[in-house]
Each structure stands twice: as C-alpha cells, then as structure tokens.
Amino acid sequence: MIGGGIAGASVASELAAHGSVVLLEMESAPGYHTTGRSAAVFAPCYGPQPIRDLTRASEAFFRAPPEGFASVPLFSPRPILMIAREDQHAALEALIAAVETETAVRRLSGDALAEVQPLLRPGYASEAMLDEAGQDIEVNALHQGFLRRFKARGGTVLTGAEVTALEREGAGWRIGTARGELTAGVVINAAGAWADRVGTLAGAERIGLVPKRRTAAMIADHATIDTARLPITIDAEEKFYLKPDAGRLLISPADETPSEPCDAWPEEMDIAICADRIMTAFDIEIRRIETSWAGLRNFVADGSPVVGYSEVQPGFFWLAGQGGYGIQSSPAMAQFAASAVLGQALPAHVADAGLDPARLRPARLGVAA
C-alpha cells in the first residue's frame, strides 16, 4: 500500500485480515497531507453519485464502529445548509433534484432560513436546502482507528519510505523506496496528489489526476450569537463555506486551484477573497485571521474516484482521486476496495446503497499507458 492517508490506512486495515500488507508512507507520519488538514463533515448530499452511495453505506460504521476502534464518538451533529441568492436558484434546484430521493432535505426561505442560520445578512440568500443528517467527523480518531486496526492485524507501517521505483518481477513487483527494496504480489496506489506519478513509475495508464489546492482559515467566533450548534453553511455554487469549530469559525473560499503535488500552503489572495465572501454573506466583521492552511484535493475529469486494477499493468491497483470526499466515504470505500483487490463480491451493504463499481474503474476514463 503506497500512501498512509485515510484511503491507504482504511483499505490496508481491511486487507491485513487476509494477507501480508506493508503500508509505505513518504512522510514521517501517515496523514500529514490532505487527511491531516481536513475539516471533514459527513454530508450525504455532497459529491457525485458514487460518492453519495459510498457515504450512505458508511453511516452505520460511523455510528457504531468496531469495539475498541476509537475512544470518542466519530460523529457529532452538524446540519448542512446550502444557501442561494436569487441568481443561484437554478444551481440550488439542480442540487435538490440530485439528492432528494436519497436524503431527506428541507427547503427554507425567509424567517425559517434566518432562524436556522442567524449569521446570514438580511436579504443575501433568498432560499436554501437543509440536510439535517450532516455530522462532524472526528478525523484523527477515524484515521488512527484504521491504523491501529491495521497494526493489530499484523500490518507493517514504514514511514520515510518514498517510492522511487516500481518494476514488474515475475508475477509480482519490486518496489524501490528510500528505506530499501521490497517485493509484493500487488501494489495499491493510494498516494494522493502523487498518485499519477506513482502510476508513471509503474508504467500504468495515466488517469489525468489533477491536485487542486483548497484554502481554509480560522477566525474568532461571533461576539453575540452562540454558533456551536449552527449548520455548516455552503454557497450553492461552492464559492465559500463557514463552519463552527471548537469555539471559532472555520472559513474557506472553496478554491480549487490546480497545483503540482506539494506541501500546500495558502495564498494571501485566496485568504482575502475568502474574507470578502464571508463578510458579504454573513453579519461578521473579520478583523484578524487567527490561522490558515491549505491542502490538496485530487480529482480526475469526471470527479469520481478511481478504484480498480490497471488495464495495462497486472497487479497494480488504483485507489486515487477521492476529491474532497475521502473521509466521509472511507468505511464503505475501504470495504469495497478491499473486495475488489481480493476479487470478491461487492459487499452487500455497499450494493444496497446503489454503488455501480464500473463508475469507479480506471477503464471508464478511456486512458492509455
């Protein structure tokens, strides 16, 4: 397993029950990049169809994880409010049409909207969609739970082990790393922003992965309004969001700036754009940015993850392109991906959620080596 973020850790924890698994992490600790910088919310209404299917199939795990998996609850309520100005009516209608048969949502306007989100400036948003099934996710507890389970099942984690070479050797692979060579029958590419580079090392198809920078910042809480139980509030066209977070407000311009794989940092202009959008939509005066950060969310052309064996390199498995949805979908994604690696049937609860595996396989992209 190449990559120790949420994707690699979760799938490795499933596979370790069936064989010998080594997880290779290039940093000094797993989860340094996107996983460790996420403001994850469980949002059944968020993402393309395969992600929504996997998210619904993950809910039972979050609510009742295996015994000893985590010392704290993985969920805490956080409703999701998608707001729209008059000129964004079509975008909101399209969103509601896409999700209302899967998730119970409510339309809000006027006084009802102001009651749910009192921070909104009067007259800014004309209508909204409320999904009360949203939850905050304890990301660190989730990630560490997968890693503990992986190790308890005999898995090995090697940090500081950047992959430098991948070569077919007989029926398996020889893997060159910064910590020496290994051999394996199957290589799983969960390298996040670096996944296309790993694919190139292996001589696999290019999936057209594009890392995109997402900026976030923390500001002081509202002086007079108790925000602790307020919803995460997201622009209908995803131009910004605001989320209460441990006595502060987490804000983002929801930027998607293409980037090379790197240790991402926020740009001053993105922070300024974020502050302007937040102060325009909400009755908030931002006097100081307390802290800011950025991470890379990784996408292919159709926005859905790439999960499945390479079409051109035997024993090379793609687990890439989770976008901004990897944490909320990770339990079901892990079970689905592990079954695909092992050649087993689709897990029943994932099938019941409606997932079509063909929508995630590399072959759908029509790419070549």
C-alpha positions as CSV (number, residue, x, y, z in Angstrom):
1,M,0.0,0.0,0.0
2,I,1.6,3.3,-1.1
3,G,0.2,6.2,1.0
4,G,-0.9,6.3,4.6
5,G,-3.7,8.8,4.4
6,I,-7.3,7.9,5.1
7,A,-7.6,5.9,1.8
8,G,-4.5,3.9,2.3
9,A,-4.9,3.3,6.0
10,S,-8.6,2.2,5.8
11,V,-8.1,-0.2,2.9
12,A,-4.9,-1.6,4.4
13,S,-6.8,-2.3,7.6
14,E,-9.3,-4.4,5.7
15,L,-6.7,-6.2,3.7
16,A,-4.5,-7.1,6.6
17,A,-7.1,-9.6,7.8
18,H,-6.4,-11.5,4.5
19,G,-2.7,-11.4,4.0
20,S,0.7,-9.7,4.5
21,V,0.4,-5.9,4.0
22,V,3.1,-3.2,4.2
23,L,2.0,0.4,4.2
24,L,4.6,2.8,2.7
25,E,4.4,6.5,3.8
26,M,6.8,9.0,2.4
27,E,6.4,11.5,5.3
28,S,7.5,11.0,9.0
29,A,3.9,10.1,9.9
30,P,0.8,9.0,8.0
31,G,-1.9,11.6,7.3
32,Y,0.5,14.6,7.0
33,H,-1.1,16.0,3.8
34,T,-4.8,16.1,2.9
35,T,-6.1,13.8,5.7
36,G,-4.5,15.8,8.4
37,R,-5.8,19.1,7.0
38,S,-9.5,18.2,6.5
39,A,-12.5,19.9,8.0
40,A,-14.5,16.8,7.3
41,V,-18.2,16.7,7.5
42,F,-20.4,13.7,6.8
43,A,-22.6,15.1,4.1
44,P,-24.9,12.5,2.3
45,C,-25.9,15.2,-0.1
46,Y,-22.3,16.1,-1.1
47,G,-20.4,14.8,-4.1
48,P,-21.0,12.8,-7.3
49,Q,-23.3,9.8,-7.3
50,P,-20.7,7.1,-6.5
51,I,-19.5,9.2,-3.5
52,R,-23.1,9.7,-2.2
53,D,-23.6,6.0,-2.5
54,L,-20.5,5.2,-0.5
55,T,-21.2,7.9,2.0
56,R,-24.6,6.4,2.8
57,A,-23.1,2.9,3.0
58,S,-20.6,4.3,5.5
59,E,-23.0,5.8,8.0
60,A,-23.5,2.6,10.1
61,F,-19.8,2.3,10.7
62,F,-19.5,5.9,11.9
63,R,-22.4,5.4,14.3
64,A,-21.3,2.1,15.6
65,P,-17.6,1.4,14.9
66,P,-16.0,-1.9,15.9
67,E,-15.3,-2.3,19.6
68,G,-12.1,-0.5,20.6
69,F,-11.8,1.3,17.3
70,A,-12.0,4.8,18.8
71,S,-12.2,6.2,22.3
72,V,-14.5,9.0,21.3
73,P,-17.7,9.1,19.1
74,L,-16.8,9.5,15.4
75,F,-20.0,11.7,14.8
76,S,-21.4,14.8,16.3
77,P,-24.4,16.6,14.8
78,R,-23.7,19.3,12.2
79,P,-26.5,20.1,9.8
80,I,-25.6,21.2,6.3
81,L,-27.2,24.3,4.8
82,M,-26.8,25.1,1.1
83,I,-27.7,28.7,0.5
84,A,-28.6,30.5,-2.7
85,R,-29.0,34.1,-3.8
86,E,-31.8,34.9,-6.3
87,D,-29.4,34.4,-9.2
88,Q,-28.4,31.0,-7.9
89,H,-31.9,29.5,-7.9
90,A,-31.1,27.1,-10.8
91,A,-28.0,25.7,-9.0
92,L,-30.0,25.1,-5.8
93,E,-32.8,23.4,-7.8
94,A,-30.3,21.1,-9.5
95,L,-28.8,20.1,-6.2
96,I,-32.1,19.4,-4.6
97,A,-33.2,17.3,-7.6
98,A,-30.0,15.2,-7.4
99,V,-30.3,14.3,-3.7
100,E,-33.9,14.5,-2.6
101,T,-34.6,10.9,-3.5
102,E,-31.6,9.7,-1.4
103,T,-31.6,12.1,1.5
104,A,-34.3,13.9,3.4
105,V,-33.8,17.6,2.8
106,R,-35.9,20.7,3.5
107,R,-36.3,23.9,1.6
108,L,-36.0,27.1,3.6
109,S,-36.6,30.7,3.0
110,G,-37.5,33.9,4.8
111,D,-37.8,33.7,8.6
112,A,-37.3,29.9,8.6
113,L,-33.9,30.4,7.0
114,A,-32.9,33.2,9.3
115,E,-33.8,31.1,12.3
116,V,-31.6,28.2,11.1
117,Q,-28.7,30.5,10.2
118,P,-28.9,33.8,12.1
119,L,-25.5,34.9,10.9
120,L,-26.7,35.5,7.4
121,R,-27.0,39.1,6.3
122,P,-30.7,40.1,5.7
123,G,-31.5,39.8,2.0
124,Y,-28.4,37.9,1.0
125,A,-29.8,34.5,0.5
126,S,-33.3,34.0,-0.9
127,E,-33.6,30.2,-0.3
128,A,-31.7,27.2,1.0
129,M,-31.6,23.5,1.3
130,L,-31.1,22.0,4.8
131,D,-29.8,18.4,5.3
132,E,-30.2,17.6,9.0
133,A,-28.3,14.3,8.6
134,G,-25.0,16.1,8.5
135,Q,-22.3,15.3,11.1
136,D,-18.9,16.5,12.1
137,I,-16.4,13.6,11.8
138,E,-13.5,13.1,14.3
139,V,-10.9,12.8,11.6
140,N,-7.9,12.0,13.7
141,A,-9.8,9.4,15.7
142,L,-11.0,7.8,12.5
143,H,-7.6,7.7,10.9
144,Q,-5.8,6.5,14.0
145,G,-8.5,3.8,14.4
146,F,-7.8,2.4,11.0
147,L,-4.1,2.4,11.6
148,R,-4.4,0.7,15.0
149,R,-6.6,-2.0,13.5
150,F,-4.1,-2.4,10.6
151,K,-1.2,-3.0,13.0
152,A,-3.3,-5.2,15.3
153,R,-4.0,-7.4,12.2
154,G,-0.2,-7.8,11.6
155,G,0.3,-4.9,9.1
156,T,3.5,-3.0,8.9
157,V,3.9,0.8,8.5
158,L,7.1,2.1,7.1
159,T,7.5,5.9,7.3
160,G,10.0,8.0,5.4
161,A,9.6,5.4,2.6
162,E,9.1,7.4,-0.5
163,V,8.7,5.1,-3.5
164,T,11.4,5.6,-6.1
165,A,11.0,2.7,-8.4
166,L,8.3,0.1,-9.4
167,E,9.3,-2.8,-11.7
168,R,7.5,-6.0,-12.7
169,E,9.4,-9.0,-11.5
170,G,7.9,-12.4,-12.4
171,A,4.3,-12.4,-11.2
172,G,4.9,-9.5,-8.8
173,W,6.6,-6.2,-8.2
174,R,9.9,-5.0,-7.0
175,I,9.5,-1.7,-5.1
176,G,12.4,0.7,-4.5
177,T,11.9,3.0,-1.6
178,A,14.0,5.5,0.4
179,R,14.3,2.7,3.0
180,G,15.3,-0.1,0.7
181,E,13.6,-2.6,-1.6
182,L,10.6,-4.8,-1.1
183,T,8.7,-7.3,-3.2
184,A,4.9,-7.7,-3.4
185,G,2.3,-9.5,-5.5
186,V,0.1,-6.5,-5.6
187,V,0.8,-2.8,-5.4
188,I,-2.0,-0.5,-4.3
189,N,-1.6,3.2,-5.3
190,A,-3.1,5.4,-2.6
191,A,-0.5,8.2,-3.0
192,G,-3.0,11.1,-3.0
193,A,-1.6,14.0,-5.0
194,W,1.3,11.9,-6.1
195,A,-0.8,9.0,-7.5
196,D,-0.3,9.8,-11.1
197,R,3.5,10.0,-10.6
198,V,3.4,6.6,-8.9
199,G,1.3,5.2,-11.8
200,T,4.0,6.5,-14.2
201,L,6.7,4.7,-12.2
202,A,4.7,1.5,-12.7
203,G,4.1,2.0,-16.4
204,A,0.4,2.1,-15.7
205,E,-2.2,4.3,-17.6
206,R,-2.3,8.0,-16.8
207,I,-5.6,8.8,-15.2
208,G,-5.3,12.6,-15.6
209,L,-5.2,13.3,-11.9
210,V,-5.2,17.0,-11.0
211,P,-4.4,18.1,-7.4
212,K,-6.3,21.2,-6.5
213,R,-5.5,23.5,-3.6
214,R,-8.2,24.2,-1.0
215,T,-7.6,27.0,1.5
216,A,-9.1,27.3,5.0
217,A,-8.7,29.8,7.8
218,M,-9.9,30.2,11.4
219,I,-11.4,33.4,12.7
220,A,-12.9,34.5,16.1
221,D,-16.4,33.4,16.9
222,H,-19.4,35.8,16.6
223,A,-19.5,38.1,19.6
224,T,-23.2,37.8,20.4
225,I,-24.6,34.7,18.7
226,D,-24.0,31.2,20.0
227,T,-22.7,29.3,17.0
228,A,-21.9,25.9,18.4
229,R,-24.9,24.2,17.0
230,L,-25.3,26.2,13.8
231,P,-25.0,24.3,10.5
232,I,-22.1,24.3,8.2
233,T,-23.2,26.8,5.6
234,I,-22.1,26.4,2.0
235,D,-22.7,28.5,-1.1
236,A,-25.0,26.7,-3.6
237,E,-22.2,27.0,-6.2
238,E,-19.5,26.2,-3.7
239,K,-17.8,29.6,-3.6
240,F,-17.4,29.6,0.1
241,Y,-18.3,27.8,3.4
242,L,-18.5,28.7,7.1
243,K,-18.4,26.1,9.9
244,P,-18.4,26.5,13.7
245,D,-15.3,24.7,15.0
246,A,-14.4,24.4,18.7
247,G,-15.3,28.0,19.7
248,R,-14.1,29.5,16.5
249,L,-15.4,29.8,12.9
250,L,-13.7,27.9,10.1
251,I,-14.0,29.6,6.7
252,S,-13.0,28.7,3.2
253,P,-13.3,30.2,-0.3
254,A,-13.8,26.6,-1.5
255,D,-11.0,27.3,-4.0
256,E,-9.9,24.6,-6.5
257,T,-6.6,25.9,-7.8
258,P,-4.7,23.3,-9.9
259,S,-1.3,22.5,-8.3
260,E,1.7,20.3,-8.6
261,P,1.9,17.7,-5.8
262,C,3.5,19.6,-2.9
263,D,3.2,20.5,0.8
264,A,0.4,23.0,0.1
265,W,0.3,26.5,1.7
266,P,-2.4,29.2,1.5
267,E,-2.0,32.2,-0.8
268,E,-2.7,35.6,0.6
269,M,-5.1,36.4,-2.3
270,D,-7.2,33.3,-1.5
271,I,-7.4,34.4,2.1
272,A,-8.5,37.9,1.1
273,I,-11.1,36.5,-1.3
274,C,-12.4,34.2,1.4
275,A,-12.8,37.1,3.9
276,D,-14.6,39.2,1.4
277,R,-17.1,36.5,0.5
278,I,-17.7,35.6,4.1
279,M,-18.3,39.2,5.2
280,T,-20.6,39.7,2.2
281,A,-22.8,36.8,3.1
282,F,-22.7,36.9,6.9
283,D,-23.0,39.5,9.6
284,I,-19.4,39.1,10.5
285,E,-16.5,41.6,10.7
286,I,-13.2,39.8,10.2
287,R,-10.5,41.8,11.9
288,R,-7.9,39.1,12.1
289,I,-7.1,35.7,10.6
290,E,-6.1,33.6,13.5
291,T,-4.5,30.8,11.4
292,S,-4.7,29.5,7.9
293,W,-3.7,26.4,6.0
294,A,-4.2,24.6,2.6
295,G,-4.4,21.1,1.4
296,L,-4.7,19.3,-2.0
297,R,-7.9,17.6,-3.1
298,N,-7.3,15.3,-6.0
299,F,-9.7,14.9,-9.0
300,V,-9.9,13.2,-12.4
301,A,-12.1,14.5,-15.2
302,D,-15.5,13.2,-14.0
303,G,-14.9,14.0,-10.3
304,S,-15.3,10.4,-9.1
305,P,-12.6,8.3,-7.5
306,V,-10.5,5.8,-9.5
307,V,-10.7,2.3,-7.8
308,G,-9.7,-0.9,-9.6
309,Y,-6.9,-2.8,-11.2
310,S,-4.9,-1.2,-14.0
311,E,-5.9,-2.1,-17.5
312,V,-2.3,-2.3,-18.6
313,Q,-0.2,-3.4,-15.6
314,P,-1.1,-6.6,-13.8
315,G,-1.2,-6.4,-10.0
316,F,-1.3,-2.6,-10.0
317,F,-4.4,-1.3,-8.2
318,W,-5.6,2.3,-8.4
319,L,-7.0,4.0,-5.2
320,A,-7.0,7.6,-6.2
321,G,-8.9,10.8,-6.9
322,Q,-11.1,10.9,-3.8
323,G,-11.5,14.7,-4.2
324,G,-12.8,16.2,-1.0
325,Y,-14.9,13.2,-0.1
326,G,-12.4,10.6,1.0
327,I,-13.1,10.8,4.7
328,Q,-16.9,10.7,4.7
329,S,-16.9,7.7,2.4
330,S,-13.8,5.9,3.8
331,P,-15.5,3.0,5.7
332,A,-17.5,1.8,2.7
333,M,-14.8,2.7,0.3
334,A,-12.3,0.5,2.3
335,Q,-14.7,-2.5,2.3
336,F,-15.5,-2.1,-1.4
337,A,-11.8,-1.5,-2.5
338,A,-10.6,-4.5,-0.4
339,S,-13.2,-6.7,-2.0
340,A,-12.0,-5.6,-5.5
341,V,-8.4,-6.2,-4.6
342,L,-9.2,-9.7,-3.4
343,G,-11.6,-10.5,-6.3
344,Q,-14.6,-10.9,-4.0
345,A,-18.2,-9.9,-4.5
346,L,-19.3,-6.3,-3.8
347,P,-20.2,-6.1,0.0
348,A,-24.0,-6.3,0.4
349,H,-24.4,-3.0,2.2
350,V,-22.5,-1.2,-0.5
351,A,-24.5,-2.8,-3.2
352,D,-27.7,-2.0,-1.3
353,A,-26.6,1.7,-1.4
354,G,-26.7,1.5,-5.2
355,L,-23.0,1.7,-6.0
356,D,-22.0,0.7,-9.5
357,P,-18.3,-0.3,-9.4
358,A,-18.0,0.3,-13.2
359,R,-18.3,4.1,-12.5
360,L,-15.1,3.9,-10.5
361,R,-12.9,1.6,-12.5
362,P,-9.9,3.1,-14.5
363,A,-11.4,1.7,-17.7
364,R,-14.2,4.3,-17.6
365,L,-11.7,7.1,-18.3
366,G,-10.6,5.7,-21.6
367,V,-6.9,6.4,-21.0
368,A,-3.8,4.6,-22.2
369,A,-0.4,3.9,-20.8
